[in-house]
Amino acid sequence: MRSLNSRLQPLCESALLLALGFVLSFCKIYQMPNGGSITIASMLPVILIGIRWGLGWGFGSAIVFSFLQFLTGIYAIAPLALILDYVVAYGVLGFSGFFKGKKYGLIPATIICGSLRFVVHWISGATVWASTLPEALPVWYGSLLYNISYMLPEIGFTVLVAIVICVPLQKFWLFREPVKE
């Protein structure tokens, strides 16, 4: 049986990082008219959970984060939009768990997870949100333009913050052993 500390430490760290990501999601640089925003690296704490604790904690925390986003700022026109724009789009941040133990995994994890989130929003925009796009544009192109206009800066800013914090995190936190009994 696992010790209490081995279960409690990832739970506490995940809770703190989810709270940080949640607060950062309210620090919006720009809000798009039909949903989506550029925040101050609100994806990064969720990505850090996966890198620190692996796929299980990464996906679990990403799903919790998606529900927090859903509860505080729901913007959907159909049930499929709720699933795609919240559960799946934020859930893909859990793929950061594939980078657990990788020395410089934070930066590629941020790029890949941010890009996957963009792809989900793009698909959602072209399928669920197609009726809100200008008729002069093909839906896939219109969705691409809309979603890239906020996701590219969001990913870029998050990667920039990841680059700045990467070395200190490696030294003081990411590769430290969990607390033992």
C-alpha positions as CSV (number, residue, x, y, z in Angstrom):
1,M,0.0,0.0,0.0
2,R,1.3,3.5,-0.9
3,S,2.2,5.8,2.0
4,L,0.0,8.8,2.8
5,N,2.8,11.2,1.8
6,S,3.1,9.5,-1.7
7,R,-0.6,10.2,-2.3
8,L,-0.8,13.5,-0.5
9,Q,2.1,15.4,-2.2
10,P,0.8,15.1,-5.8
11,L,-2.7,16.0,-4.6
12,C,-1.5,19.1,-2.8
13,E,0.8,20.2,-5.6
14,S,-1.9,19.7,-8.2
15,A,-4.5,21.6,-6.2
16,L,-2.1,24.5,-5.8
17,L,-1.2,24.6,-9.5
18,L,-4.8,24.3,-10.5
19,A,-5.6,27.2,-8.3
20,L,-2.8,29.2,-9.9
21,G,-3.9,28.3,-13.4
22,F,-7.5,29.2,-12.5
23,V,-6.4,32.7,-11.1
24,L,-4.2,33.3,-14.2
25,S,-7.2,32.5,-16.5
26,F,-8.8,35.6,-15.1
27,C,-5.8,37.7,-16.1
28,K,-6.8,38.3,-19.7
29,I,-4.8,40.3,-22.1
30,Y,-7.5,40.1,-24.7
31,Q,-11.0,38.5,-24.8
32,M,-12.3,37.3,-28.2
33,P,-16.0,38.2,-29.0
34,N,-17.2,34.6,-29.4
35,G,-15.1,32.9,-26.7
36,G,-11.4,32.4,-26.3
37,S,-8.8,34.7,-24.8
38,I,-5.2,35.5,-24.4
39,T,-4.2,35.0,-20.7
40,I,-1.0,35.2,-18.7
41,A,0.1,31.6,-19.2
42,S,-2.9,30.0,-17.6
43,M,-2.2,26.7,-19.3
44,L,1.3,26.4,-17.8
45,P,0.4,25.3,-14.3
46,V,-1.7,22.4,-15.7
47,I,1.2,21.4,-18.0
48,L,3.5,21.4,-15.0
49,I,1.3,18.9,-13.2
50,G,1.8,16.4,-16.0
51,I,5.5,17.0,-16.2
52,R,5.9,16.6,-12.5
53,W,3.6,13.6,-11.8
54,G,2.9,11.9,-15.2
55,L,0.0,11.1,-17.4
56,G,-2.5,10.1,-14.8
57,W,-2.2,13.2,-12.7
58,G,-1.8,15.3,-15.9
59,F,-5.0,14.2,-17.5
60,G,-6.9,14.2,-14.2
61,S,-5.8,17.7,-13.4
62,A,-6.5,18.9,-17.0
63,I,-10.1,17.6,-16.8
64,V,-10.6,19.3,-13.4
65,F,-9.2,22.5,-15.0
66,S,-11.6,22.1,-17.9
67,F,-14.6,22.0,-15.5
68,L,-13.3,25.0,-13.6
69,Q,-13.2,26.9,-16.9
70,F,-16.6,25.6,-17.8
71,L,-18.1,26.7,-14.5
72,T,-16.7,30.2,-14.5
73,G,-17.0,31.3,-18.1
74,I,-19.3,29.0,-20.1
75,Y,-19.6,30.1,-23.7
76,A,-21.2,27.4,-25.9
77,I,-24.0,27.1,-28.4
78,A,-24.5,23.3,-28.3
79,P,-23.6,20.4,-26.0
80,L,-20.9,19.4,-28.5
81,A,-19.3,22.8,-28.0
82,L,-19.1,22.1,-24.3
83,I,-17.4,18.8,-24.8
84,L,-14.9,20.1,-27.5
85,D,-14.2,23.6,-26.2
86,Y,-13.9,22.6,-22.5
87,V,-13.3,18.9,-21.8
88,V,-11.3,18.0,-24.8
89,A,-9.5,21.3,-25.5
90,Y,-8.3,21.6,-21.9
91,G,-8.0,17.8,-21.5
92,V,-5.2,17.6,-24.0
93,L,-3.0,19.5,-21.6
94,G,-2.6,16.2,-19.8
95,F,-0.4,15.0,-22.7
96,S,2.3,16.9,-20.9
97,G,2.7,13.7,-18.7
98,F,4.6,12.2,-21.6
99,F,7.4,14.6,-20.8
100,K,7.8,13.5,-17.2
101,G,11.5,13.2,-16.3
102,K,12.7,14.9,-19.5
103,K,15.3,17.5,-18.6
104,Y,14.0,20.1,-21.0
105,G,10.5,18.7,-21.5
106,L,8.6,21.8,-20.3
107,I,9.2,23.7,-23.5
108,P,8.2,21.0,-26.0
109,A,5.3,20.0,-23.8
110,T,4.0,23.5,-23.8
111,I,4.3,23.8,-27.6
112,I,2.7,20.4,-28.2
113,C,-0.1,20.8,-25.6
114,G,-0.9,24.3,-26.8
115,S,-0.9,23.2,-30.4
116,L,-3.3,20.3,-29.6
117,R,-5.6,22.7,-27.8
118,F,-5.6,24.9,-30.8
119,V,-6.5,22.0,-33.1
120,V,-9.4,21.1,-30.9
121,H,-10.7,24.7,-31.0
122,W,-10.2,24.8,-34.7
123,I,-12.3,21.6,-35.2
124,S,-14.9,22.9,-32.9
125,G,-15.0,26.2,-34.7
126,A,-15.4,24.6,-38.1
127,T,-18.1,22.2,-37.0
128,V,-20.1,23.5,-34.0
129,W,-19.5,27.2,-34.5
130,A,-19.7,27.3,-38.3
131,S,-23.0,29.3,-38.2
132,T,-21.2,32.2,-36.5
133,L,-18.5,32.5,-39.1
134,P,-18.7,35.0,-42.0
135,E,-20.4,33.3,-45.0
136,A,-17.8,34.6,-47.4
137,L,-15.1,32.4,-45.8
138,P,-14.9,28.6,-46.0
139,V,-15.7,27.3,-42.5
140,W,-12.3,25.6,-42.0
141,Y,-10.5,28.7,-43.0
142,G,-12.7,31.0,-41.0
143,S,-12.2,28.8,-37.9
144,L,-8.5,28.8,-38.5
145,L,-8.3,32.6,-38.6
146,Y,-10.5,33.1,-35.6
147,N,-8.8,30.5,-33.4
148,I,-5.2,31.2,-34.4
149,S,-5.7,34.9,-33.7
150,Y,-5.9,34.2,-29.9
151,M,-4.3,30.7,-29.6
152,L,-1.0,31.7,-31.3
153,P,-0.3,34.6,-28.9
154,E,-1.5,32.4,-26.0
155,I,0.9,29.6,-26.9
156,G,3.7,32.0,-27.7
157,F,3.3,33.8,-24.3
158,T,3.1,30.5,-22.4
159,V,6.2,29.2,-24.2
160,L,8.0,32.4,-23.3
161,V,7.1,32.1,-19.6
162,A,8.1,28.4,-19.8
163,I,11.5,29.3,-21.1
164,V,12.0,31.9,-18.3
165,I,11.1,29.4,-15.5
166,C,12.5,26.2,-17.0
167,V,16.0,26.3,-15.4
168,P,14.9,27.4,-11.9
169,L,12.1,24.7,-12.0
170,Q,14.6,22.0,-12.9
171,K,16.9,23.0,-10.2
172,F,14.5,23.4,-7.3
173,W,11.3,21.4,-8.1
174,L,10.8,19.3,-11.2
175,F,13.5,16.7,-10.5
176,R,13.4,16.7,-6.7
177,E,12.3,13.5,-5.2
178,P,8.8,13.5,-3.6
179,V,8.8,13.7,0.2
180,K,9.5,10.4,1.8
181,E,8.1,9.2,5.2
